[in-house]
């Protein structure tokens, strides 16, 4: 039987020092597995957001978060019963979360369209020819979600093809995806309700970090192409490098097998509004030796420019907060498929605050 922990204020600072080290491990345990909680390191200085291996992380405790061992929380076939290593640092105004996990392949091509021998195009929305996308998700209890809190098992697919709360309240969700949000060093912030999961609105109008490069109806061809060449084989196509797609034949024209990225990335979203609404969670990613290292950061307390509160959990002045983690390897559904069924998740555990730096 799984055990979850609820702390009294007096017990918060005495319980569960995280396990040391950064190496990933395979999971173990069984039905009696008890997930350790994570002591958040409180620091007067902030870790770098451009270096995932900033020396400050050595001062923070780590905990091994077991994922992919219980079908109720999702099992990715490439991530069965494994462990991600989690650390967290809190400064006066921000929280930083660092996750490290094993993934044999860095999947950053994502979706794409491909030229056929007939001269037509097909849209590839599965892991064909290096497609697919890696991802990490973190769900926070918003404090009003009954006994469900951040328990993902009860939220997953609670509505058709999506997630929803069933505890009467809300949860806050951060989503990092290797072939879309990662390309602008951002994660996507969403809010769970009993009617589904909804991305927070961009505060500066209707901008989107990534836009699907394929029409909703005919003709079946990319919407945009690279401004200079039809032989563009890059993995990322930025909006400033695009022109409207047009057919080019003959020398220098389109050839069978040519590819065009399936999303157009608009990095001005970050430049215009680095801490606003949907894209207020900044990230830095490293990949080496078959491991991802991801740092995510957000203000502890967020407000709209009008002074109104956001759809964000307030992380200031908390003793603890329940969270759930999930990761995915080469997710093969379309990029606009919100279900992400192929993830490996954890059971809920707590981030425990109020650890004073040495």
C-alpha positions as CSV (number, residue, x, y, z in Angstrom):
1,X,0.0,0.0,0.0
2,X,1.4,3.4,-1.0
3,X,1.9,6.0,1.8
4,X,1.7,9.7,1.3
5,X,2.8,12.2,3.9
6,X,1.1,15.2,5.4
7,X,3.3,17.3,7.7
8,X,2.7,19.4,10.7
9,X,4.6,22.7,10.8
10,X,6.9,21.4,13.5
11,X,7.8,18.3,11.5
12,X,8.5,20.0,8.2
13,X,12.1,20.9,8.9
14,X,12.9,17.5,10.5
15,X,11.7,15.1,7.9
16,X,13.2,13.5,4.9
17,X,16.6,14.8,3.9
18,X,17.0,14.0,0.2
19,X,19.4,11.4,-1.1
20,X,22.7,12.7,-2.4
21,X,24.3,12.6,-5.8
22,X,23.1,13.3,-9.4
23,X,23.4,9.8,-11.0
24,X,20.2,8.3,-12.5
25,X,19.2,4.9,-11.2
26,X,16.8,2.2,-12.1
27,X,13.7,2.0,-9.9
28,X,13.0,-0.5,-7.2
29,X,10.7,-1.2,-4.4
30,X,7.2,-2.5,-5.2
31,X,3.8,-2.1,-3.7
32,X,5.2,-0.7,-0.4
33,X,7.3,1.9,-2.2
34,X,7.3,5.2,-0.3
35,X,8.3,8.3,-2.3
36,X,10.7,10.5,-0.4
37,X,10.0,14.3,-0.3
38,X,12.5,17.0,-1.3
39,X,13.9,19.6,1.0
40,X,14.1,22.9,-1.0
41,X,17.4,24.7,-0.4
42,X,16.9,28.4,0.5
43,X,19.6,30.6,-0.9
44,X,20.5,34.3,-0.9
45,X,22.0,33.9,-4.4
46,X,20.4,32.4,-7.5
47,X,21.8,29.6,-9.7
48,X,22.6,30.5,-13.2
49,X,19.8,30.1,-15.8
50,X,22.4,29.6,-18.5
51,X,24.4,26.8,-16.8
52,X,22.6,23.7,-15.7
53,X,25.7,22.7,-13.7
54,X,26.1,25.9,-11.7
55,X,28.1,25.0,-8.5
56,X,25.3,26.2,-6.3
57,X,23.3,23.1,-7.1
58,X,25.9,21.1,-5.1
59,X,24.5,22.7,-1.9
60,X,21.0,21.5,-2.6
61,X,19.7,18.1,-1.5
62,X,18.4,15.7,-4.2
63,X,15.8,13.1,-4.2
64,X,15.2,10.2,-6.6
65,X,11.7,10.3,-8.0
66,X,10.5,6.9,-9.2
67,X,8.6,7.0,-12.4
68,X,6.9,4.5,-14.8
69,X,6.3,1.8,-12.2
70,X,2.5,2.2,-11.8
71,X,0.1,2.2,-14.7
72,X,-2.2,4.5,-12.8
73,X,0.4,7.3,-13.3
74,X,1.4,6.3,-16.8
75,X,4.2,4.1,-18.2
76,X,6.2,5.1,-21.3
77,X,7.5,1.9,-22.9
78,X,11.0,3.5,-23.1
79,X,10.9,4.6,-19.4
80,X,9.7,1.7,-17.4
81,X,10.4,1.8,-13.6
82,X,13.2,4.4,-13.7
83,X,14.2,7.4,-11.6
84,X,14.7,11.1,-12.2
85,X,16.9,13.1,-9.8
86,X,15.2,16.3,-8.5
87,X,16.6,19.3,-6.7
88,X,15.1,22.7,-5.9
89,X,16.4,26.1,-4.8
90,X,14.3,29.0,-3.4
91,X,15.5,32.6,-3.4
92,X,13.7,35.6,-2.1
93,X,11.5,35.9,-5.2
94,X,12.0,32.8,-7.3
95,X,12.0,29.0,-7.3
96,X,14.4,26.9,-9.4
97,X,13.8,23.2,-10.1
98,X,16.5,21.0,-11.5
99,X,15.6,17.6,-13.0
100,X,18.0,15.0,-14.4
101,X,16.9,11.8,-16.1
102,X,18.1,9.1,-18.4
103,X,17.0,9.2,-22.1
104,X,19.1,7.4,-24.7
105,X,18.0,9.7,-27.5
106,X,17.6,13.5,-27.7
107,X,14.5,13.9,-29.8
108,X,14.4,17.4,-31.1
109,X,13.1,17.1,-34.6
110,X,9.4,16.8,-33.6
111,X,6.8,16.9,-36.3
112,X,7.6,17.7,-39.9
113,X,6.3,17.6,-43.5
114,X,7.9,15.6,-46.2
115,X,7.9,15.9,-50.0
116,X,6.6,12.8,-51.9
117,X,7.7,11.5,-55.2
118,X,4.4,12.7,-56.7
119,X,5.3,16.3,-55.7
120,X,2.7,16.3,-53.0
121,X,3.4,16.6,-49.3
122,X,2.6,14.5,-46.2
123,X,2.6,15.7,-42.6
124,X,4.6,13.4,-40.2
125,X,3.1,13.5,-36.7
126,X,4.8,10.4,-35.3
127,X,8.3,9.2,-34.6
128,X,9.2,8.5,-38.3
129,X,12.7,9.5,-39.4
130,X,13.7,11.0,-36.1
131,X,10.4,12.6,-35.2
132,X,8.7,12.7,-31.9
133,X,9.4,14.8,-28.8
134,X,10.7,14.4,-25.3
135,X,8.9,16.1,-22.4
136,X,8.8,16.8,-18.7
137,X,5.7,17.7,-16.7
138,X,5.4,19.0,-13.2
139,X,2.0,19.4,-11.5
140,X,1.5,21.5,-8.3
141,X,-1.4,21.3,-5.9
142,X,-3.1,24.8,-6.0
143,X,-4.1,24.4,-2.4
144,X,-7.9,24.0,-3.1
145,X,-8.0,20.6,-4.7
146,X,-9.4,18.5,-1.8
147,X,-7.7,15.2,-1.1
148,X,-6.7,14.9,-4.7
149,X,-4.1,17.7,-4.4
150,X,-1.5,17.0,-7.1
151,X,-2.4,13.3,-7.6
152,X,-2.1,12.9,-11.3
153,X,-3.6,9.4,-11.4
154,X,-7.1,10.8,-10.8
155,X,-6.6,13.7,-13.2
156,X,-5.2,11.8,-16.2
157,X,-7.9,11.4,-18.9
158,X,-10.7,12.5,-16.5
159,X,-12.2,14.2,-19.5
160,X,-12.2,13.0,-23.1
161,X,-8.7,13.1,-24.5
162,X,-7.4,15.3,-21.7
163,X,-6.8,16.0,-18.1
164,X,-9.0,17.5,-15.4
165,X,-9.2,17.8,-11.7
166,X,-11.7,15.7,-9.8
167,X,-11.0,17.1,-6.3
168,X,-13.1,20.2,-6.7
169,X,-10.3,22.6,-7.2
170,X,-7.2,23.4,-9.3
171,X,-3.7,22.3,-10.1
172,X,-0.8,24.2,-11.7
173,X,1.1,22.5,-14.6
174,X,4.5,23.2,-16.1
175,X,5.2,21.5,-19.5
176,X,8.6,21.4,-21.1
177,X,8.8,19.9,-24.6
178,X,12.1,19.2,-26.4
179,X,11.0,20.2,-30.0
180,X,8.8,23.2,-29.2
181,X,9.0,25.1,-25.9
182,X,12.6,24.1,-25.4
183,X,13.7,26.0,-28.6
184,X,13.0,29.3,-26.9
185,X,14.2,28.2,-23.5
186,X,10.7,28.3,-22.0
187,X,8.1,25.9,-20.6
188,X,4.3,26.2,-21.0
189,X,2.3,27.1,-17.9
190,X,-1.3,25.7,-17.7
191,X,-4.1,25.6,-15.2
192,X,-6.2,22.5,-14.4
193,X,-9.9,22.8,-13.7
194,X,-12.7,20.2,-13.5
195,X,-13.4,20.9,-17.2
196,X,-9.9,20.3,-18.4
197,X,-6.4,21.6,-18.7
198,X,-6.0,25.1,-20.2
199,X,-2.8,26.9,-21.2
200,X,-2.6,30.3,-19.5
201,X,-3.3,33.2,-21.9
202,X,-0.3,35.1,-23.2
203,X,-0.5,38.6,-21.6
204,X,0.7,40.4,-24.7
205,X,-2.0,39.4,-27.1
206,X,-2.5,36.2,-29.0
207,X,1.1,35.3,-29.6
208,X,2.1,31.7,-29.6
209,X,5.6,30.3,-29.1
210,X,5.1,27.6,-31.6
211,X,2.6,27.4,-34.5
212,X,1.8,24.3,-36.5
213,X,3.3,24.6,-40.0
214,X,0.4,22.7,-41.7
215,X,-3.0,23.9,-42.8
216,X,-6.2,22.7,-41.2
217,X,-7.6,22.0,-44.7
218,X,-6.3,21.6,-48.2
219,X,-3.9,22.1,-49.9
220,X,-1.7,19.6,-48.2
221,X,1.6,21.5,-48.1
222,X,3.5,23.5,-45.5
223,X,2.3,27.0,-44.7
224,X,5.8,28.4,-44.5
225,X,9.3,27.6,-45.9
226,X,12.8,28.9,-45.2
227,X,13.4,32.2,-46.9
228,X,16.6,31.2,-48.6
229,X,16.5,27.5,-49.6
230,X,14.3,24.5,-50.3
231,X,17.1,22.2,-49.1
232,X,16.8,23.5,-45.5
233,X,17.4,20.4,-43.3
234,X,17.6,22.2,-40.0
235,X,15.5,21.0,-37.0
236,X,14.2,24.4,-36.1
237,X,12.5,27.0,-38.3
238,X,12.2,30.4,-36.7
239,X,9.5,32.9,-37.8
240,X,12.0,35.5,-38.8
241,X,13.6,33.0,-41.3
242,X,10.3,32.1,-43.1
243,X,8.4,33.1,-46.2
244,X,5.0,31.8,-47.4
245,X,5.4,28.4,-49.0
246,X,5.6,28.4,-52.8
247,X,6.3,25.6,-55.2
248,X,9.7,25.6,-56.8
249,X,10.7,23.1,-59.5
250,X,13.8,22.5,-61.6
251,X,17.4,23.3,-60.4
252,X,17.3,24.4,-56.8
253,X,13.7,23.3,-56.4
254,X,11.9,20.9,-54.2
255,X,13.1,17.3,-54.3
256,X,11.5,14.0,-53.2
257,X,12.2,13.5,-49.4
258,X,12.8,17.2,-48.6
259,X,11.6,18.1,-45.2
260,X,10.2,21.2,-43.5
261,X,9.8,21.5,-39.7
262,X,6.3,21.0,-38.4
263,X,6.3,24.0,-36.2
264,X,7.4,27.6,-36.6
265,X,9.1,29.0,-33.5
266,X,8.6,32.7,-32.4
267,X,11.3,33.6,-29.9
268,X,9.9,37.2,-29.7
269,X,7.4,35.7,-27.2
270,X,10.3,35.4,-24.7
271,X,11.9,38.7,-25.7
272,X,8.6,40.6,-25.4
273,X,7.3,39.0,-22.3
274,X,9.8,36.7,-20.5
275,X,7.8,36.4,-17.3
276,X,4.2,36.7,-18.5
277,X,1.3,34.3,-18.5
278,X,1.7,31.1,-20.5
279,X,5.4,31.6,-20.9
280,X,6.6,32.8,-17.5
281,X,8.5,29.6,-16.7
282,X,12.1,30.0,-18.1
283,X,14.3,26.9,-18.7
284,X,17.8,25.9,-19.5
285,X,18.5,22.4,-20.9
286,X,21.6,20.2,-21.2
287,X,21.9,16.8,-22.8
288,X,25.1,14.7,-22.4
289,X,25.9,11.0,-22.1
290,X,22.3,9.9,-22.4
291,X,21.0,12.2,-19.7
292,X,18.9,15.3,-19.8
293,X,19.5,18.0,-17.2
294,X,16.7,20.7,-17.1
295,X,16.4,23.8,-14.9
296,X,13.1,25.5,-14.7
297,X,12.4,28.8,-12.8
298,X,9.4,31.0,-12.1
299,X,8.6,33.9,-9.7
300,X,7.2,32.6,-6.4
301,X,4.3,35.0,-6.7
302,X,2.9,36.1,-10.1
303,X,0.4,38.9,-10.9
304,X,-1.0,40.3,-14.1
305,X,0.0,43.8,-15.1
306,X,-3.3,44.9,-13.8
307,X,-2.4,43.6,-10.4
308,X,-4.9,40.8,-10.5
309,X,-3.8,37.3,-9.5
310,X,-2.9,34.7,-12.2
311,X,-3.8,31.1,-12.7
312,X,-0.6,30.2,-10.8
313,X,0.0,28.6,-7.4
314,X,1.5,31.1,-5.0
315,X,4.8,29.5,-3.8
316,X,5.7,32.2,-1.3
317,X,5.4,31.6,2.5
318,X,4.6,27.9,2.1
319,X,5.8,25.2,4.4
320,X,5.3,22.5,1.8
321,X,3.5,21.8,-1.5
322,X,2.5,18.5,-3.1
323,X,3.7,17.8,-6.6
324,X,3.8,15.1,-9.2
325,X,6.4,14.6,-11.9
326,X,6.2,12.9,-15.4
327,X,8.5,12.5,-18.3
328,X,8.1,11.2,-21.9
329,X,10.5,9.8,-24.5
330,X,9.8,10.4,-28.2
331,X,6.1,11.1,-27.8
332,X,4.5,10.2,-31.0
333,X,1.2,11.9,-31.1
334,X,0.6,15.2,-32.9
335,X,2.1,18.2,-31.3
336,X,-1.4,19.7,-30.7
337,X,-2.6,16.5,-28.9
338,X,-3.0,17.5,-25.3
339,X,-3.2,14.1,-23.8
340,X,0.4,13.0,-23.9
341,X,-0.6,9.5,-23.0
342,X,2.9,8.1,-23.4
343,X,4.3,9.5,-20.2
344,X,5.8,7.8,-17.2
345,X,4.6,9.5,-14.0
346,X,5.4,9.5,-10.3
347,X,3.2,9.1,-7.2
348,X,2.7,12.5,-5.4
349,X,5.3,13.8,-3.0
350,X,6.1,17.1,-1.3
351,X,8.5,20.0,-1.8
352,X,9.4,21.0,1.8
353,X,10.5,24.6,2.3
354,X,12.3,26.4,5.2
355,X,15.7,24.9,4.9
356,X,18.2,27.7,5.9
357,X,21.5,27.7,3.9
358,X,24.6,26.7,5.8
